[in-house]
């Protein structure tokens, strides 16, 4: 069977990672969560006091990018790969609301994007990969055989994210999560370097009223149609 590259872009909390994991598992493809990579860099910046509520020392972060080693390691018990930063499992740490508040600002930095895009392209050079993020279909894999762009209302996405965080035991309010979603949307779509836009040849999926199963079937049908004619 011919392997293809599947690029999934879209706004925060649209379920990109969930869909990508489902597809990778179904197809036997490699899954790469690029958001986790940017979150890990944001976490590194937080650990080293390069970024805070009041300031962001971009120069220091860029100067220390060479000290950042990112790696995905598959967890057999969980069934997916976890993010490792400089040899440490940070999967739990990078999913907090605090990291969410900084990740879009860190992702604006051109040097950060350049470093991570290079790694992402290397990961996908042999195809058979599902990658999700903000610029996968436009920058990382502009020649991907299938490009998906996922969207949903900010209120719907905030509710999903809020429910997820509460389930994990995080003390957050819906209003706080909604504000974070809206701020990330603005930064993601207005940054100068690789802003979040839908590729011209992408298939847009608004999943405001779709279940995970319905969404998965829609995209799987698209994948199978492409593989059949590839």
WOLINDA-V135165 format. One record per backbone hydrogen bond with DSSP energy under -0.5 kcal/mol. CO is the residue of the C=O (numbers start at 0). NH is the residue of the N-H. E is the energy in kcal/mol with one decimal. If there is no record, write none. Layout:
co->CO nh->NH e->E
co->CO nh->NH e->E
This chain:
co->3 nh->127 e->-0.8
co->3 nh->128 e->-1.1
co->4 nh->6 e->-0.6
co->4 nh->145 e->-1.7
co->5 nh->7 e->-0.5
co->5 nh->130 e->-2.5
co->6 nh->8 e->-0.6
co->6 nh->147 e->-3.0
co->7 nh->132 e->-2.4
co->8 nh->149 e->-3.0
co->10 nh->13 e->-0.9
co->14 nh->18 e->-2.3
co->15 nh->19 e->-2.7
co->16 nh->20 e->-2.7
co->17 nh->21 e->-2.1
co->18 nh->22 e->-2.5
co->19 nh->23 e->-2.6
co->20 nh->24 e->-2.4
co->21 nh->25 e->-2.3
co->22 nh->26 e->-2.7
co->23 nh->27 e->-1.6
co->23 nh->28 e->-1.7
co->29 nh->129 e->-3.1
co->31 nh->33 e->-1.0
co->31 nh->131 e->-1.7
co->32 nh->35 e->-0.7
co->32 nh->36 e->-0.9
co->33 nh->37 e->-2.0
co->34 nh->38 e->-2.6
co->35 nh->39 e->-2.2
co->36 nh->40 e->-1.8
co->37 nh->41 e->-2.3
co->38 nh->42 e->-2.6
co->39 nh->43 e->-2.3
co->40 nh->44 e->-2.3
co->41 nh->45 e->-2.2
co->42 nh->46 e->-2.7
co->43 nh->47 e->-1.7
co->44 nh->49 e->-3.0
co->44 nh->50 e->-1.0
co->45 nh->48 e->-1.5
co->49 nh->56 e->-3.6
co->54 nh->51 e->-3.0
co->55 nh->57 e->-1.5
co->56 nh->60 e->-1.8
co->57 nh->61 e->-2.9
co->58 nh->62 e->-2.4
co->59 nh->63 e->-1.2
co->60 nh->63 e->-0.7
co->61 nh->64 e->-1.2
co->63 nh->66 e->-1.7
co->64 nh->67 e->-1.9
co->66 nh->68 e->-0.6
co->67 nh->69 e->-0.5
co->68 nh->85 e->-3.2
co->70 nh->83 e->-2.7
co->72 nh->81 e->-3.1
co->73 nh->75 e->-0.7
co->74 nh->78 e->-2.8
co->74 nh->79 e->-0.9
co->79 nh->74 e->-2.2
co->81 nh->72 e->-2.3
co->82 nh->89 e->-2.4
co->82 nh->90 e->-0.6
co->83 nh->70 e->-1.9
co->83 nh->85 e->-0.6
co->84 nh->87 e->-1.9
co->87 nh->84 e->-2.8
co->87 nh->89 e->-0.6
co->89 nh->93 e->-2.4
co->91 nh->94 e->-1.2
co->92 nh->95 e->-0.9
co->95 nh->99 e->-2.0
co->96 nh->100 e->-1.4
co->97 nh->101 e->-0.6
co->98 nh->101 e->-1.2
co->98 nh->102 e->-2.0
co->99 nh->103 e->-0.6
co->101 nh->105 e->-2.1
co->102 nh->106 e->-2.4
co->103 nh->107 e->-0.7
co->104 nh->107 e->-0.6
co->105 nh->108 e->-1.3
co->108 nh->111 e->-0.5
co->108 nh->112 e->-2.2
co->109 nh->113 e->-2.7
co->110 nh->114 e->-1.9
co->111 nh->115 e->-2.3
co->112 nh->116 e->-3.0
co->113 nh->117 e->-1.8
co->114 nh->118 e->-1.4
co->115 nh->119 e->-2.6
co->116 nh->120 e->-2.6
co->117 nh->121 e->-1.6
co->118 nh->122 e->-1.9
co->119 nh->123 e->-1.4
co->121 nh->124 e->-1.1
co->123 nh->126 e->-1.7
co->127 nh->29 e->-2.5
co->128 nh->5 e->-2.5
co->129 nh->31 e->-2.4
co->130 nh->7 e->-2.8
co->131 nh->33 e->-1.6
co->131 nh->34 e->-0.5
co->132 nh->9 e->-0.8
co->133 nh->196 e->-0.5
co->134 nh->138 e->-2.5
co->134 nh->139 e->-2.1
co->135 nh->140 e->-3.8
co->140 nh->143 e->-1.8
co->145 nh->6 e->-2.8
co->146 nh->202 e->-2.8
co->147 nh->8 e->-3.1
co->147 nh->149 e->-0.5
co->148 nh->204 e->-2.9
co->149 nh->10 e->-1.5
co->150 nh->206 e->-2.2
co->152 nh->156 e->-2.4
co->153 nh->157 e->-2.6
co->154 nh->158 e->-2.0
co->155 nh->159 e->-2.0
co->156 nh->160 e->-2.4
co->157 nh->161 e->-2.8
co->158 nh->162 e->-2.6
co->159 nh->163 e->-2.0
co->160 nh->164 e->-2.4
co->161 nh->165 e->-2.7
co->162 nh->166 e->-2.1
co->163 nh->167 e->-1.2
co->164 nh->169 e->-2.5
co->165 nh->168 e->-1.3
co->169 nh->171 e->-1.2
co->172 nh->176 e->-1.9
co->173 nh->177 e->-2.9
co->174 nh->178 e->-2.2
co->175 nh->179 e->-1.8
co->176 nh->180 e->-2.5
co->177 nh->181 e->-2.5
co->178 nh->182 e->-2.4
co->179 nh->183 e->-2.4
co->180 nh->184 e->-2.2
co->181 nh->185 e->-1.9
co->182 nh->186 e->-2.4
co->183 nh->187 e->-2.9
co->184 nh->188 e->-2.0
co->185 nh->189 e->-1.2
co->186 nh->190 e->-1.3
co->187 nh->195 e->-3.0
co->191 nh->193 e->-0.7
co->194 nh->196 e->-0.8
co->198 nh->201 e->-1.9
co->201 nh->203 e->-0.6
co->202 nh->148 e->-2.6
co->204 nh->150 e->-2.3
co->204 nh->206 e->-0.8
co->206 nh->209 e->-1.1
co->210 nh->214 e->-2.5
co->211 nh->215 e->-2.5
co->212 nh->216 e->-2.1
co->213 nh->217 e->-2.0
co->214 nh->218 e->-2.2
co->215 nh->219 e->-2.8
co->216 nh->220 e->-2.1
co->217 nh->221 e->-1.3
co->218 nh->222 e->-2.4
co->219 nh->223 e->-2.7
co->220 nh->224 e->-1.9
co->221 nh->225 e->-1.9
co->222 nh->226 e->-2.8
co->223 nh->227 e->-2.1
co->224 nh->228 e->-0.9
co->225 nh->228 e->-0.6
co->225 nh->229 e->-1.0
